[in-house]
Amino acid sequence: MNGFTADWLALREPVDAAARDAGLARRFAASLPQPARLADLGAGTGANARVLAPVIGGDQHWLLVEADEALCRAQRETLLAWAERAGHAARAADDAVVVHAPTGTWRFASLALDLRLDWGPLVAARLDGITCSALLDLASAAWIERLAAWLAARRLPFLAALTVDGRRVWMPPALEDAAVAAAFRRHQTRDKGLGPALGGEATEHAAKCLARLGFAVTTAASDWRLAPVAALVERLVRGDAEAALEAAPEAADAIARWRERRLAEAAAATLGLTVGHRELLALPG
Ligand SMILES: C[S@@+](CC[C@H](N)C(=O)[O-])C[C@H]1O[C@@H](n2cnc3c(N)ncnc32)[C@H](O)[C@@H]1O
């Protein structure tokens, strides 16, 4: 497992929410019956469900599928805090959080499951739609093909939000950007929990597989546009430098120069960044 922490996911949650394509979310919502039974794959603390539940409206039953047990445990507290901020009554019940929103009752159940090894509980569940956010780029080609075949066999609508597409544009540009980016992209294709990851190629691969299986596929951009003051920028400089160094130790000097310059710019609030993401909606034909 790759070690995504709840504090990293909390830092990216508002940036993710602002970047998402509202049109694809609405079309996904419109494809669902009422009440809707959904699974969010690689759910983390449940950020994707928190964006989609109000868009879908009506009664909903969510399975938040996550391999990391610490993140599964964090789902309850994070969902309760979110409901309170939104002014909805909510309670924890057994393995779930139940939120009483004006448009319906939303039940969020945690399912601790490693989707590389075991699909049993997911296959056994009655579901009307599948979604994920910031997951597909972590998956291998074979895993995506398996997912697509399962979606096709059950004719389930699928929304994959916020898959990185490999673009990172730092402003202002620096000499070492290209070398760091190339090493970082190599690192992104390592095994992150679902086999050798496709990284920036994942959306295209998923789109091809799903279209071949008869789905109507639409994609849209959902880039992060981080202003110089964004707290995320400094974390990304550190993360990119660390990943680049692991993938290209021979470029250690260039990476260290890049890291120092970028951290100084981030501290002075003069460093901006665009991170390319794509959304994919696949509706059964
Ligand atoms: C980048 S995070 C995104 C989390 C959440 N969807 C969000 O948008 O905040 C990717 C998530 O996928 C989970 N994950 C990775 N491999 C997994 C696997 N084999 N089975 C289930 N979850 C997995 C990670 O633990 C992590 O929580």
The ligand as an SDF file (V2000), in Angstrom:
LIG
                    3D

 27 29  0  0  0  0  0  0  0  0999 V2000
   -5.0380    9.3450   -4.0510 C   0  0  0  0  0  0  0  0  0  0  0  0
   -5.9670    8.5060   -2.8780 S   0  0  0  0  0  0  0  0  0  0  0  0
   -7.6190    9.0940   -3.2310 C   0  0  0  0  0  0  0  0  0  0  0  0
   -8.5750    8.9140   -2.0760 C   0  0  0  0  0  0  0  0  0  0  0  0
   -9.9870    9.4620   -2.3090 C   0  0  0  0  0  0  0  0  0  0  0  0
  -10.6320    8.7880   -3.4080 N   0  0  0  0  0  0  0  0  0  0  0  0
   -9.9600   10.9480   -2.5340 C   0  0  0  0  0  0  0  0  0  0  0  0
  -10.2560   11.3770   -3.6490 O   0  0  0  0  0  0  0  0  0  0  0  0
   -9.6300   11.6750   -1.5740 O   0  0  0  0  0  0  0  0  0  0  0  0
   -6.0390    6.8130   -3.4940 C   0  0  0  0  0  0  0  0  0  0  0  0
   -6.7430    5.8840   -2.5240 C   0  0  0  0  0  0  0  0  0  0  0  0
   -6.7970    4.5760   -3.1030 O   0  0  0  0  0  0  0  0  0  0  0  0
   -6.5470    3.6330   -2.0800 C   0  0  0  0  0  0  0  0  0  0  0  0
   -6.0590    2.3730   -2.6560 N   0  0  0  0  0  0  0  0  0  0  0  0
   -4.8730    2.1630   -3.3030 C   0  0  0  0  0  0  0  0  0  0  0  0
   -4.7640    0.8660   -3.6270 N   0  0  0  0  0  0  0  0  0  0  0  0
   -5.8990    0.2480   -3.2010 C   0  0  0  0  0  0  0  0  0  0  0  0
   -6.3550   -1.1050   -3.2430 C   0  0  0  0  0  0  0  0  0  0  0  0
   -5.5920   -2.0820   -3.7490 N   0  0  0  0  0  0  0  0  0  0  0  0
   -7.5780   -1.3890   -2.7340 N   0  0  0  0  0  0  0  0  0  0  0  0
   -8.3400   -0.4080   -2.1980 C   0  0  0  0  0  0  0  0  0  0  0  0
   -7.9430    0.8880   -2.0860 N   0  0  0  0  0  0  0  0  0  0  0  0
   -6.7400    1.2160   -2.5880 C   0  0  0  0  0  0  0  0  0  0  0  0
   -5.4840    4.3230   -1.2250 C   0  0  0  0  0  0  0  0  0  0  0  0
   -5.3460    3.7450    0.0670 O   0  0  0  0  0  0  0  0  0  0  0  0
   -6.0010    5.7590   -1.1990 C   0  0  0  0  0  0  0  0  0  0  0  0
   -6.8870    5.9870   -0.1490 O   0  0  0  0  0  0  0  0  0  0  0  0
  1  2  1  0
  2  3  1  0
  2 10  1  0
  3  4  1  0
  4  5  1  0
  5  6  1  0
  5  7  1  0
  7  8  2  0
  7  9  1  0
 10 11  1  0
 11 12  1  0
 11 26  1  0
 12 13  1  0
 13 14  1  0
 13 24  1  0
 14 15  1  0
 14 23  1  0
 15 16  2  0
 16 17  1  0
 17 18  1  0
 17 23  2  0
 18 19  1  0
 18 20  2  0
 20 21  1  0
 21 22  2  0
 22 23  1  0
 24 25  1  0
 24 26  1  0
 26 27  1  0
M  CHG  2   2   1   9  -1
M  END
$$$$
